[in-house]
Amino acid sequence: MDSKPHRIWTVAAAKAHLSEILRLAEEEGPQRIGIRKSFVVAPEHAWKTQAQPRKPLGQWLVDNMPRGVTLEIPSRREAGREIPFLAQESE
């Protein structure tokens, strides 16, 4: 299936011809709606072949962790440690 949209529909025409747009998307390929802001209607199987699977956030963090850099993590119990976002009392 060709992944290039074949026809550009106006939003008004798309509202009036949604079932035709869905049929054409299945038979001919993706259909574009709108000119300035454009959207593409494509069959699910075409979308799934184009979309890349997302990694879970935890896996992404592990894969993109800085290597060879030593991070200094201050102790939470360190005396005089500044606590960000703590509401300060007005004097």
PDB file of N, CA, C and O in Angstrom:
ATOM      1  N   MET A   1       0.853  -1.196   0.000  1.00  0.00           N
ATOM      2  CA  MET A   1       0.000   0.000   0.000  1.00  0.00           C
ATOM      3  C   MET A   1       0.881   1.236   0.000  1.00  0.00           C
ATOM      4  O   MET A   1       1.858   1.298   0.747  1.00  0.00           O
ATOM      5  N   ASP A   2       0.555   2.211  -0.818  1.00  0.00           N
ATOM      6  CA  ASP A   2       1.272   3.473  -0.897  1.00  0.00           C
ATOM      7  C   ASP A   2       0.926   4.292   0.342  1.00  0.00           C
ATOM      8  O   ASP A   2      -0.251   4.451   0.668  1.00  0.00           O
ATOM      9  N   SER A   3       1.950   4.820   1.046  1.00  0.00           N
ATOM     10  CA  SER A   3       1.677   5.551   2.281  1.00  0.00           C
ATOM     11  C   SER A   3       1.474   7.040   2.051  1.00  0.00           C
ATOM     12  O   SER A   3       1.202   7.769   3.005  1.00  0.00           O
ATOM     13  N   LYS A   4       1.599   7.524   0.792  1.00  0.00           N
ATOM     14  CA  LYS A   4       1.394   8.931   0.496  1.00  0.00           C
ATOM     15  C   LYS A   4      -0.106   9.217   0.362  1.00  0.00           C
ATOM     16  O   LYS A   4      -0.803   8.505  -0.361  1.00  0.00           O
ATOM     17  N   PRO A   5      -0.618  10.264   1.060  1.00  0.00           N
ATOM     18  CA  PRO A   5      -2.038  10.597   0.908  1.00  0.00           C
ATOM     19  C   PRO A   5      -2.369  10.933  -0.537  1.00  0.00           C
ATOM     20  O   PRO A   5      -1.592  11.612  -1.208  1.00  0.00           O
ATOM     21  N   HIS A   6      -3.530  10.459  -1.030  1.00  0.00           N
ATOM     22  CA  HIS A   6      -3.896  10.633  -2.426  1.00  0.00           C
ATOM     23  C   HIS A   6      -4.724  11.876  -2.679  1.00  0.00           C
ATOM     24  O   HIS A   6      -4.575  12.509  -3.724  1.00  0.00           O
ATOM     25  N   ARG A   7      -5.571  12.231  -1.771  1.00  0.00           N
ATOM     26  CA  ARG A   7      -6.492  13.326  -2.007  1.00  0.00           C
ATOM     27  C   ARG A   7      -6.551  14.184  -0.757  1.00  0.00           C
ATOM     28  O   ARG A   7      -6.459  13.669   0.357  1.00  0.00           O
ATOM     29  N   ILE A   8      -6.702  15.488  -0.932  1.00  0.00           N
ATOM     30  CA  ILE A   8      -6.835  16.391   0.209  1.00  0.00           C
ATOM     31  C   ILE A   8      -8.297  16.813   0.307  1.00  0.00           C
ATOM     32  O   ILE A   8      -8.841  17.427  -0.612  1.00  0.00           O
ATOM     33  N   TRP A   9      -8.923  16.478   1.428  1.00  0.00           N
ATOM     34  CA  TRP A   9     -10.323  16.802   1.680  1.00  0.00           C
ATOM     35  C   TRP A   9     -10.399  18.056   2.536  1.00  0.00           C
ATOM     36  O   TRP A   9      -9.566  18.253   3.420  1.00  0.00           O
ATOM     37  N   THR A  10     -11.382  18.901   2.286  1.00  0.00           N
ATOM     38  CA  THR A  10     -11.640  20.005   3.213  1.00  0.00           C
ATOM     39  C   THR A  10     -12.319  19.399   4.436  1.00  0.00           C
ATOM     40  O   THR A  10     -12.870  18.301   4.366  1.00  0.00           O
ATOM     41  N   VAL A  11     -12.278  20.101   5.531  1.00  0.00           N
ATOM     42  CA  VAL A  11     -12.906  19.595   6.749  1.00  0.00           C
ATOM     43  C   VAL A  11     -14.410  19.430   6.539  1.00  0.00           C
ATOM     44  O   VAL A  11     -14.995  18.440   6.980  1.00  0.00           O
ATOM     45  N   ALA A  12     -15.030  20.388   5.874  1.00  0.00           N
ATOM     46  CA  ALA A  12     -16.482  20.307   5.627  1.00  0.00           C
ATOM     47  C   ALA A  12     -16.810  19.080   4.775  1.00  0.00           C
ATOM     48  O   ALA A  12     -17.760  18.355   5.069  1.00  0.00           O
ATOM     49  N   ALA A  13     -16.026  18.848   3.722  1.00  0.00           N
ATOM     50  CA  ALA A  13     -16.263  17.682   2.863  1.00  0.00           C
ATOM     51  C   ALA A  13     -16.014  16.388   3.637  1.00  0.00           C
ATOM     52  O   ALA A  13     -16.722  15.399   3.451  1.00  0.00           O
ATOM     53  N   ALA A  14     -15.014  16.403   4.496  1.00  0.00           N
ATOM     54  CA  ALA A  14     -14.702  15.203   5.285  1.00  0.00           C
ATOM     55  C   ALA A  14     -15.845  14.867   6.237  1.00  0.00           C
ATOM     56  O   ALA A  14     -16.165  13.695   6.436  1.00  0.00           O
ATOM     57  N   LYS A  15     -16.460  15.888   6.823  1.00  0.00           N
ATOM     58  CA  LYS A  15     -17.604  15.651   7.713  1.00  0.00           C
ATOM     59  C   LYS A  15     -18.751  15.001   6.944  1.00  0.00           C
ATOM     60  O   LYS A  15     -19.423  14.101   7.446  1.00  0.00           O
ATOM     61  N   ALA A  16     -18.959  15.469   5.733  1.00  0.00           N
ATOM     62  CA  ALA A  16     -20.081  14.976   4.937  1.00  0.00           C
ATOM     63  C   ALA A  16     -19.806  13.609   4.308  1.00  0.00           C
ATOM     64  O   ALA A  16     -20.745  12.896   3.954  1.00  0.00           O
ATOM     65  N   HIS A  17     -18.542  13.236   4.165  1.00  0.00           N
ATOM     66  CA  HIS A  17     -18.188  12.013   3.438  1.00  0.00           C
ATOM     67  C   HIS A  17     -17.282  11.080   4.239  1.00  0.00           C
ATOM     68  O   HIS A  17     -16.406  10.429   3.670  1.00  0.00           O
ATOM     69  N   LEU A  18     -17.481  11.011   5.525  1.00  0.00           N
ATOM     70  CA  LEU A  18     -16.590  10.206   6.372  1.00  0.00           C
ATOM     71  C   LEU A  18     -16.534   8.745   5.939  1.00  0.00           C
ATOM     72  O   LEU A  18     -15.449   8.168   5.863  1.00  0.00           O
ATOM     73  N   SER A  19     -17.673   8.145   5.657  1.00  0.00           N
ATOM     74  CA  SER A  19     -17.661   6.730   5.264  1.00  0.00           C
ATOM     75  C   SER A  19     -16.887   6.530   3.962  1.00  0.00           C
ATOM     76  O   SER A  19     -16.206   5.518   3.798  1.00  0.00           O
ATOM     77  N   GLU A  20     -16.986   7.479   3.044  1.00  0.00           N
ATOM     78  CA  GLU A  20     -16.232   7.382   1.792  1.00  0.00           C
ATOM     79  C   GLU A  20     -14.727   7.519   2.048  1.00  0.00           C
ATOM     80  O   GLU A  20     -13.919   6.816   1.442  1.00  0.00           O
ATOM     81  N   ILE A  21     -14.365   8.429   2.949  1.00  0.00           N
ATOM     82  CA  ILE A  21     -12.952   8.606   3.294  1.00  0.00           C
ATOM     83  C   ILE A  21     -12.385   7.324   3.896  1.00  0.00           C
ATOM     84  O   ILE A  21     -11.275   6.912   3.559  1.00  0.00           O
ATOM     85  N   LEU A  22     -13.146   6.696   4.785  1.00  0.00           N
ATOM     86  CA  LEU A  22     -12.686   5.444   5.394  1.00  0.00           C
ATOM     87  C   LEU A  22     -12.534   4.344   4.341  1.00  0.00           C
ATOM     88  O   LEU A  22     -11.565   3.585   4.374  1.00  0.00           O
ATOM     89  N   ARG A  23     -13.473   4.258   3.421  1.00  0.00           N
ATOM     90  CA  ARG A  23     -13.397   3.250   2.356  1.00  0.00           C
ATOM     91  C   ARG A  23     -12.188   3.501   1.469  1.00  0.00           C
ATOM     92  O   ARG A  23     -11.453   2.570   1.142  1.00  0.00           O
ATOM     93  N   LEU A  24     -11.977   4.767   1.074  1.00  0.00           N
ATOM     94  CA  LEU A  24     -10.840   5.101   0.220  1.00  0.00           C
ATOM     95  C   LEU A  24      -9.502   4.875   0.931  1.00  0.00           C
ATOM     96  O   LEU A  24      -8.523   4.461   0.311  1.00  0.00           O
ATOM     97  N   ALA A  25      -9.473   5.148   2.218  1.00  0.00           N
ATOM     98  CA  ALA A  25      -8.241   4.909   2.986  1.00  0.00           C
ATOM     99  C   ALA A  25      -7.882   3.427   2.946  1.00  0.00           C
ATOM    100  O   ALA A  25      -6.712   3.068   2.818  1.00  0.00           O
ATOM    101  N   GLU A  26      -8.885   2.579   3.056  1.00  0.00           N
ATOM    102  CA  GLU A  26      -8.645   1.130   3.016  1.00  0.00           C
ATOM    103  C   GLU A  26      -8.248   0.678   1.612  1.00  0.00           C
ATOM    104  O   GLU A  26      -7.351  -0.151   1.461  1.00  0.00           O
ATOM    105  N   GLU A  27      -8.903   1.210   0.592  1.00  0.00           N
ATOM    106  CA  GLU A  27      -8.669   0.750  -0.781  1.00  0.00           C
ATOM    107  C   GLU A  27      -7.468   1.408  -1.445  1.00  0.00           C
ATOM    108  O   GLU A  27      -6.693   0.738  -2.128  1.00  0.00           O
ATOM    109  N   GLU A  28      -7.304   2.726  -1.251  1.00  0.00           N
ATOM    110  CA  GLU A  28      -6.288   3.465  -1.995  1.00  0.00           C
ATOM    111  C   GLU A  28      -5.111   3.919  -1.147  1.00  0.00           C
ATOM    112  O   GLU A  28      -4.030   4.184  -1.671  1.00  0.00           O
ATOM    113  N   GLY A  29      -5.315   4.008   0.140  1.00  0.00           N
ATOM    114  CA  GLY A  29      -4.246   4.501   1.007  1.00  0.00           C
ATOM    115  C   GLY A  29      -4.716   5.704   1.801  1.00  0.00           C
ATOM    116  O   GLY A  29      -5.867   6.123   1.674  1.00  0.00           O
ATOM    117  N   PRO A  30      -3.832   6.265   2.621  1.00  0.00           N
ATOM    118  CA  PRO A  30      -4.179   7.377   3.519  1.00  0.00           C
ATOM    119  C   PRO A  30      -4.826   8.558   2.797  1.00  0.00           C
ATOM    120  O   PRO A  30      -4.484   8.879   1.659  1.00  0.00           O
ATOM    121  N   GLN A  31      -5.760   9.186   3.484  1.00  0.00           N
ATOM    122  CA  GLN A  31      -6.481  10.343   2.962  1.00  0.00           C
ATOM    123  C   GLN A  31      -6.175  11.540   3.859  1.00  0.00           C
ATOM    124  O   GLN A  31      -6.246  11.429   5.083  1.00  0.00           O
ATOM    125  N   ARG A  32      -5.838  12.677   3.262  1.00  0.00           N
ATOM    126  CA  ARG A  32      -5.504  13.882   4.025  1.00  0.00           C
ATOM    127  C   ARG A  32      -6.747  14.753   4.174  1.00  0.00           C
ATOM    128  O   ARG A  32      -7.525  14.915   3.233  1.00  0.00           O
ATOM    129  N   ILE A  33      -6.920  15.311   5.376  1.00  0.00           N
ATOM    130  CA  ILE A  33      -8.032  16.223   5.664  1.00  0.00           C
ATOM    131  C   ILE A  33      -7.432  17.542   6.126  1.00  0.00           C
ATOM    132  O   ILE A  33      -6.607  17.568   7.040  1.00  0.00           O
ATOM    133  N   GLY A  34      -7.844  18.628   5.500  1.00  0.00           N
ATOM    134  CA  GLY A  34      -7.408  19.965   5.894  1.00  0.00           C
ATOM    135  C   GLY A  34      -6.231  20.447   5.079  1.00  0.00           C
ATOM    136  O   GLY A  34      -5.472  19.654   4.522  1.00  0.00           O
ATOM    137  N   ILE A  35      -6.089  21.773   5.015  1.00  0.00           N
ATOM    138  CA  ILE A  35      -5.004  22.354   4.229  1.00  0.00           C
ATOM    139  C   ILE A  35      -3.967  23.009   5.149  1.00  0.00           C
ATOM    140  O   ILE A  35      -2.796  22.629   5.121  1.00  0.00           O
ATOM    141  N   ARG A  36      -4.375  23.974   5.952  1.00  0.00           N
ATOM    142  CA  ARG A  36      -3.414  24.621   6.852  1.00  0.00           C
ATOM    143  C   ARG A  36      -2.989  23.674   7.959  1.00  0.00           C
ATOM    144  O   ARG A  36      -1.796  23.443   8.158  1.00  0.00           O
ATOM    145  N   LYS A  37      -3.944  23.131   8.670  1.00  0.00           N
ATOM    146  CA  LYS A  37      -3.688  22.078   9.650  1.00  0.00           C
ATOM    147  C   LYS A  37      -4.170  20.811   8.987  1.00  0.00           C
ATOM    148  O   LYS A  37      -5.366  20.651   8.745  1.00  0.00           O
ATOM    149  N   SER A  38      -3.263  19.915   8.695  1.00  0.00           N
ATOM    150  CA  SER A  38      -3.719  18.716   7.994  1.00  0.00           C
ATOM    151  C   SER A  38      -3.624  17.490   8.892  1.00  0.00           C
ATOM    152  O   SER A  38      -2.764  17.389   9.767  1.00  0.00           O
ATOM    153  N   PHE A  39      -4.533  16.576   8.641  1.00  0.00           N
ATOM    154  CA  PHE A  39      -4.621  15.322   9.364  1.00  0.00           C
ATOM    155  C   PHE A  39      -4.706  14.208   8.334  1.00  0.00           C
ATOM    156  O   PHE A  39      -5.169  14.427   7.215  1.00  0.00           O
ATOM    157  N   VAL A  40      -4.267  13.030   8.704  1.00  0.00           N
ATOM    158  CA  VAL A  40      -4.286  11.914   7.766  1.00  0.00           C
ATOM    159  C   VAL A  40      -5.100  10.780   8.361  1.00  0.00           C
ATOM    160  O   VAL A  40      -4.899  10.401   9.515  1.00  0.00           O
ATOM    161  N   VAL A  41      -6.020  10.239   7.571  1.00  0.00           N
ATOM    162  CA  VAL A  41      -6.803   9.065   7.954  1.00  0.00           C
ATOM    163  C   VAL A  41      -6.178   7.877   7.241  1.00  0.00           C
ATOM    164  O   VAL A  41      -6.086   7.851   6.014  1.00  0.00           O
ATOM    165  N   ALA A  42      -5.750   6.894   8.027  1.00  0.00           N
ATOM    166  CA  ALA A  42      -5.105   5.712   7.452  1.00  0.00           C
ATOM    167  C   ALA A  42      -5.664   4.462   8.116  1.00  0.00           C
ATOM    168  O   ALA A  42      -6.089   4.520   9.270  1.00  0.00           O
ATOM    169  N   PRO A  43      -5.674   3.331   7.413  1.00  0.00           N
ATOM    170  CA  PRO A  43      -6.116   2.082   8.026  1.00  0.00           C
ATOM    171  C   PRO A  43      -5.175   1.688   9.163  1.00  0.00           C
ATOM    172  O   PRO A  43      -3.984   2.000   9.128  1.00  0.00           O
ATOM    173  N   GLU A  44      -5.712   1.009  10.159  1.00  0.00           N
ATOM    174  CA  GLU A  44      -4.919   0.659  11.335  1.00  0.00           C
ATOM    175  C   GLU A  44      -3.688  -0.164  10.981  1.00  0.00           C
ATOM    176  O   GLU A  44      -2.613   0.067  11.534  1.00  0.00           O
ATOM    177  N   HIS A  45      -3.829  -1.123  10.065  1.00  0.00           N
ATOM    178  CA  HIS A  45      -2.674  -1.959   9.726  1.00  0.00           C
ATOM    179  C   HIS A  45      -1.551  -1.124   9.107  1.00  0.00           C
ATOM    180  O   HIS A  45      -0.378  -1.424   9.327  1.00  0.00           O
ATOM    181  N   ALA A  46      -1.883  -0.087   8.343  1.00  0.00           N
ATOM    182  CA  ALA A  46      -0.863   0.788   7.770  1.00  0.00           C
ATOM    183  C   ALA A  46      -0.200   1.620   8.861  1.00  0.00           C
ATOM    184  O   ALA A  46       1.010   1.847   8.829  1.00  0.00           O
ATOM    185  N   TRP A  47      -0.986   2.067   9.814  1.00  0.00           N
ATOM    186  CA  TRP A  47      -0.456   2.866  10.925  1.00  0.00           C
ATOM    187  C   TRP A  47       0.503   2.031  11.767  1.00  0.00           C
ATOM    188  O   TRP A  47       1.583   2.497  12.132  1.00  0.00           O
ATOM    189  N   LYS A  48       0.108   0.802  12.072  1.00  0.00           N
ATOM    190  CA  LYS A  48       0.949  -0.051  12.920  1.00  0.00           C
ATOM    191  C   LYS A  48       2.275  -0.378  12.262  1.00  0.00           C
ATOM    192  O   LYS A  48       3.285  -0.509  12.953  1.00  0.00           O
ATOM    193  N   THR A  49       2.301  -0.514  10.937  1.00  0.00           N
ATOM    194  CA  THR A  49       3.562  -0.810  10.265  1.00  0.00           C
ATOM    195  C   THR A  49       4.480   0.400  10.251  1.00  0.00           C
ATOM    196  O   THR A  49       5.699   0.244  10.171  1.00  0.00           O
ATOM    197  N   GLN A  50       3.922   1.605  10.328  1.00  0.00           N
ATOM    198  CA  GLN A  50       4.721   2.830  10.304  1.00  0.00           C
ATOM    199  C   GLN A  50       5.163   3.265  11.701  1.00  0.00           C
ATOM    200  O   GLN A  50       6.248   3.821  11.865  1.00  0.00           O
ATOM    201  N   ALA A  51       4.322   3.011  12.707  1.00  0.00           N
ATOM    202  CA  ALA A  51       4.601   3.489  14.064  1.00  0.00           C
ATOM    203  C   ALA A  51       5.685   2.638  14.715  1.00  0.00           C
ATOM    204  O   ALA A  51       5.699   1.415  14.576  1.00  0.00           O
ATOM    205  N   GLN A  52       6.588   3.300  15.423  1.00  0.00           N
ATOM    206  CA  GLN A  52       7.627   2.588  16.152  1.00  0.00           C
ATOM    207  C   GLN A  52       7.127   2.283  17.551  1.00  0.00           C
ATOM    208  O   GLN A  52       6.504   3.136  18.183  1.00  0.00           O
ATOM    209  N   PRO A  53       7.390   1.072  18.049  1.00  0.00           N
ATOM    210  CA  PRO A  53       6.943   0.754  19.405  1.00  0.00           C
ATOM    211  C   PRO A  53       7.719   1.580  20.429  1.00  0.00           C
ATOM    212  O   PRO A  53       8.916   1.823  20.276  1.00  0.00           O
ATOM    213  N   ARG A  54       7.026   1.998  21.456  1.00  0.00           N
ATOM    214  CA  ARG A  54       7.656   2.793  22.513  1.00  0.00           C
ATOM    215  C   ARG A  54       8.214   1.877  23.592  1.00  0.00           C
ATOM    216  O   ARG A  54       7.626   0.849  23.927  1.00  0.00           O
ATOM    217  N   LYS A  55       9.359   2.275  24.124  1.00  0.00           N
ATOM    218  CA  LYS A  55       9.942   1.551  25.244  1.00  0.00           C
ATOM    219  C   LYS A  55       9.288   2.050  26.533  1.00  0.00           C
ATOM    220  O   LYS A  55       8.894   3.213  26.616  1.00  0.00           O
ATOM    221  N   PRO A  56       9.172   1.194  27.519  1.00  0.00           N
ATOM    222  CA  PRO A  56       8.716   1.680  28.825  1.00  0.00           C
ATOM    223  C   PRO A  56       9.720   2.716  29.356  1.00  0.00           C
ATOM    224  O   PRO A  56      10.913   2.625  29.066  1.00  0.00           O
ATOM    225  N   LEU A  57       9.245   3.686  30.122  1.00  0.00           N
ATOM    226  CA  LEU A  57      10.091   4.764  30.622  1.00  0.00           C
ATOM    227  C   LEU A  57      11.296   4.229  31.379  1.00  0.00           C
ATOM    228  O   LEU A  57      12.410   4.718  31.190  1.00  0.00           O
ATOM    229  N   GLY A  58      11.093   3.238  32.227  1.00  0.00           N
ATOM    230  CA  GLY A  58      12.208   2.685  33.002  1.00  0.00           C
ATOM    231  C   GLY A  58      13.304   2.142  32.100  1.00  0.00           C
ATOM    232  O   GLY A  58      14.486   2.355  32.367  1.00  0.00           O
ATOM    233  N   GLN A  59      12.925   1.440  31.030  1.00  0.00           N
ATOM    234  CA  GLN A  59      13.913   0.883  30.097  1.00  0.00           C
ATOM    235  C   GLN A  59      14.636   2.006  29.358  1.00  0.00           C
ATOM    236  O   GLN A  59      15.844   1.928  29.132  1.00  0.00           O
ATOM    237  N   TRP A  60      13.895   3.054  28.980  1.00  0.00           N
ATOM    238  CA  TRP A  60      14.524   4.186  28.298  1.00  0.00           C
ATOM    239  C   TRP A  60      15.551   4.856  29.207  1.00  0.00           C
ATOM    240  O   TRP A  60      16.645   5.203  28.761  1.00  0.00           O
ATOM    241  N   LEU A  61      15.195   5.040  30.496  1.00  0.00           N
ATOM    242  CA  LEU A  61      16.125   5.670  31.434  1.00  0.00           C
ATOM    243  C   LEU A  61      17.400   4.841  31.590  1.00  0.00           C
ATOM    244  O   LEU A  61      18.498   5.396  31.627  1.00  0.00           O
ATOM    245  N   VAL A  62      17.263   3.524  31.682  1.00  0.00           N
ATOM    246  CA  VAL A  62      18.435   2.657  31.809  1.00  0.00           C
ATOM    247  C   VAL A  62      19.283   2.746  30.541  1.00  0.00           C
ATOM    248  O   VAL A  62      20.505   2.864  30.625  1.00  0.00           O
ATOM    249  N   ASP A  63      18.656   2.690  29.382  1.00  0.00           N
ATOM    250  CA  ASP A  63      19.385   2.732  28.118  1.00  0.00           C
ATOM    251  C   ASP A  63      20.083   4.070  27.885  1.00  0.00           C
ATOM    252  O   ASP A  63      21.120   4.114  27.223  1.00  0.00           O
ATOM    253  N   ASN A  64      19.530   5.160  28.416  1.00  0.00           N
ATOM    254  CA  ASN A  64      20.083   6.493  28.176  1.00  0.00           C
ATOM    255  C   ASN A  64      20.795   7.089  29.373  1.00  0.00           C
ATOM    256  O   ASN A  64      21.044   8.294  29.414  1.00  0.00           O
ATOM    257  N   MET A  65      21.123   6.254  30.346  1.00  0.00           N
ATOM    258  CA  MET A  65      21.827   6.710  31.533  1.00  0.00           C
ATOM    259  C   MET A  65      23.239   7.156  31.145  1.00  0.00           C
ATOM    260  O   MET A  65      23.900   6.472  30.364  1.00  0.00           O
ATOM    261  N   PRO A  66      23.714   8.291  31.676  1.00  0.00           N
ATOM    262  CA  PRO A  66      25.079   8.728  31.352  1.00  0.00           C
ATOM    263  C   PRO A  66      26.094   7.676  31.808  1.00  0.00           C
ATOM    264  O   PRO A  66      26.007   7.171  32.928  1.00  0.00           O
ATOM    265  N   ARG A  67      27.044   7.353  30.950  1.00  0.00           N
ATOM    266  CA  ARG A  67      28.084   6.369  31.266  1.00  0.00           C
ATOM    267  C   ARG A  67      29.384   7.101  31.577  1.00  0.00           C
ATOM    268  O   ARG A  67      29.709   8.100  30.935  1.00  0.00           O
ATOM    269  N   GLY A  68      30.105   6.616  32.535  1.00  0.00           N
ATOM    270  CA  GLY A  68      31.405   7.189  32.863  1.00  0.00           C
ATOM    271  C   GLY A  68      31.337   8.493  33.623  1.00  0.00           C
ATOM    272  O   GLY A  68      32.358   9.167  33.765  1.00  0.00           O
ATOM    273  N   VAL A  69      30.184   8.870  34.114  1.00  0.00           N
ATOM    274  CA  VAL A  69      30.027  10.112  34.870  1.00  0.00           C
ATOM    275  C   VAL A  69      29.661   9.746  36.295  1.00  0.00           C
ATOM    276  O   VAL A  69      28.713   8.996  36.528  1.00  0.00           O
ATOM    277  N   THR A  70      30.410  10.275  37.240  1.00  0.00           N
ATOM    278  CA  THR A  70      30.102  10.021  38.643  1.00  0.00           C
ATOM    279  C   THR A  70      29.211  11.145  39.155  1.00  0.00           C
ATOM    280  O   THR A  70      29.601  12.312  39.152  1.00  0.00           O
ATOM    281  N   LEU A  71      28.034  10.784  39.586  1.00  0.00           N
ATOM    282  CA  LEU A  71      27.102  11.775  40.111  1.00  0.00           C
ATOM    283  C   LEU A  71      27.228  11.816  41.628  1.00  0.00           C
ATOM    284  O   LEU A  71      27.253  10.780  42.293  1.00  0.00           O
ATOM    285  N   GLU A  72      27.308  13.037  42.164  1.00  0.00           N
ATOM    286  CA  GLU A  72      27.344  13.190  43.611  1.00  0.00           C
ATOM    287  C   GLU A  72      25.923  13.363  44.104  1.00  0.00           C
ATOM    288  O   GLU A  72      25.261  14.351  43.783  1.00  0.00           O
ATOM    289  N   ILE A  73      25.465  12.419  44.870  1.00  0.00           N
ATOM    290  CA  ILE A  73      24.110  12.484  45.404  1.00  0.00           C
ATOM    291  C   ILE A  73      24.216  12.814  46.884  1.00  0.00           C
ATOM    292  O   ILE A  73      24.736  12.015  47.663  1.00  0.00           O
ATOM    293  N   PRO A  74      23.721  14.001  47.284  1.00  0.00           N
ATOM    294  CA  PRO A  74      23.829  14.388  48.694  1.00  0.00           C
ATOM    295  C   PRO A  74      22.928  13.532  49.572  1.00  0.00           C
ATOM    296  O   PRO A  74      21.885  13.038  49.143  1.00  0.00           O
ATOM    297  N   SER A  75      23.368  13.375  50.815  1.00  0.00           N
ATOM    298  CA  SER A  75      22.577  12.609  51.775  1.00  0.00           C
ATOM    299  C   SER A  75      21.338  13.405  52.154  1.00  0.00           C
ATOM    300  O   SER A  75      21.391  14.628  52.287  1.00  0.00           O
ATOM    301  N   ARG A  76      20.243  12.715  52.324  1.00  0.00           N
ATOM    302  CA  ARG A  76      19.005  13.392  52.739  1.00  0.00           C
ATOM    303  C   ARG A  76      19.088  13.822  54.209  1.00  0.00           C
ATOM    304  O   ARG A  76      18.348  14.701  54.650  1.00  0.00           O
ATOM    305  N   ARG A  77      19.966  13.211  54.932  1.00  0.00           N
ATOM    306  CA  ARG A  77      20.067  13.500  56.359  1.00  0.00           C
ATOM    307  C   ARG A  77      21.177  14.504  56.675  1.00  0.00           C
ATOM    308  O   ARG A  77      21.468  14.755  57.844  1.00  0.00           O
ATOM    309  N   GLU A  78      21.786  15.066  55.663  1.00  0.00           N
ATOM    310  CA  GLU A  78      22.875  16.018  55.839  1.00  0.00           C
ATOM    311  C   GLU A  78      22.363  17.278  56.532  1.00  0.00           C
ATOM    312  O   GLU A  78      21.356  17.857  56.126  1.00  0.00           O
ATOM    313  N   ALA A  79      23.074  17.695  57.586  1.00  0.00           N
ATOM    314  CA  ALA A  79      22.669  18.882  58.345  1.00  0.00           C
ATOM    315  C   ALA A  79      22.851  20.128  57.480  1.00  0.00           C
ATOM    316  O   ALA A  79      23.840  20.245  56.757  1.00  0.00           O
ATOM    317  N   GLY A  80      21.915  21.041  57.554  1.00  0.00           N
ATOM    318  CA  GLY A  80      21.996  22.296  56.830  1.00  0.00           C
ATOM    319  C   GLY A  80      21.691  22.165  55.348  1.00  0.00           C
ATOM    320  O   GLY A  80      21.913  23.099  54.577  1.00  0.00           O
ATOM    321  N   ARG A  81      21.193  21.027  54.959  1.00  0.00           N
ATOM    322  CA  ARG A  81      20.866  20.804  53.552  1.00  0.00           C
ATOM    323  C   ARG A  81      19.656  21.645  53.177  1.00  0.00           C
ATOM    324  O   ARG A  81      18.636  21.628  53.866  1.00  0.00           O
ATOM    325  N   GLU A  82      19.779  22.380  52.078  1.00  0.00           N
ATOM    326  CA  GLU A  82      18.665  23.213  51.609  1.00  0.00           C
ATOM    327  C   GLU A  82      17.563  22.308  51.061  1.00  0.00           C
ATOM    328  O   GLU A  82      17.824  21.391  50.282  1.00  0.00           O
ATOM    329  N   ILE A  83      16.345  22.579  51.477  1.00  0.00           N
ATOM    330  CA  ILE A  83      15.208  21.786  51.025  1.00  0.00           C
ATOM    331  C   ILE A  83      14.420  22.639  50.040  1.00  0.00           C
ATOM    332  O   ILE A  83      13.781  23.617  50.429  1.00  0.00           O
ATOM    333  N   PRO A  84      14.466  22.265  48.760  1.00  0.00           N
ATOM    334  CA  PRO A  84      13.747  23.079  47.772  1.00  0.00           C
ATOM    335  C   PRO A  84      12.235  22.959  47.937  1.00  0.00           C
ATOM    336  O   PRO A  84      11.724  21.939  48.401  1.00  0.00           O
ATOM    337  N   PHE A  85      11.544  23.998  47.554  1.00  0.00           N
ATOM    338  CA  PHE A  85      10.077  24.068  47.549  1.00  0.00           C
ATOM    339  C   PHE A  85       9.460  24.043  48.942  1.00  0.00           C
ATOM    340  O   PHE A  85       8.247  23.880  49.071  1.00  0.00           O
ATOM    341  N   LEU A  86      10.254  24.197  49.963  1.00  0.00           N
ATOM    342  CA  LEU A  86       9.706  24.215  51.317  1.00  0.00           C
ATOM    343  C   LEU A  86       9.124  25.610  51.549  1.00  0.00           C
ATOM    344  O   LEU A  86       9.792  26.616  51.309  1.00  0.00           O
ATOM    345  N   ALA A  87       7.886  25.660  52.012  1.00  0.00           N
ATOM    346  CA  ALA A  87       7.246  26.946  52.275  1.00  0.00           C
ATOM    347  C   ALA A  87       7.952  27.612  53.435  1.00  0.00           C
ATOM    348  O   ALA A  87       8.028  27.051  54.529  1.00  0.00           O
ATOM    349  N   GLN A  88       8.472  28.813  53.200  1.00  0.00           N
ATOM    350  CA  GLN A  88       9.173  29.541  54.242  1.00  0.00           C
ATOM    351  C   GLN A  88       8.178  30.414  55.001  1.00  0.00           C
ATOM    352  O   GLN A  88       7.301  31.054  54.422  1.00  0.00           O
ATOM    353  N   GLU A  89       8.350  30.412  56.300  1.00  0.00           N
ATOM    354  CA  GLU A  89       7.455  31.235  57.122  1.00  0.00           C
ATOM    355  C   GLU A  89       7.867  32.689  57.027  1.00  0.00           C
ATOM    356  O   GLU A  89       9.055  33.008  57.066  1.00  0.00           O
ATOM    357  N   SER A  90       6.888  33.570  56.901  1.00  0.00           N
ATOM    358  CA  SER A  90       7.195  34.991  56.836  1.00  0.00           C
ATOM    359  C   SER A  90       7.560  35.492  58.215  1.00  0.00           C
ATOM    360  O   SER A  90       6.979  35.081  59.219  1.00  0.00           O
ATOM    361  N   GLU A  91       8.543  36.397  58.249  1.00  0.00           N
ATOM    362  CA  GLU A  91       9.016  36.907  59.545  1.00  0.00           C
ATOM    363  C   GLU A  91       8.361  38.198  59.907  1.00  0.00           C
ATOM    364  O   GLU A  91       8.647  38.760  60.964  1.00  0.00           O
TER     365      GLU A  91
END
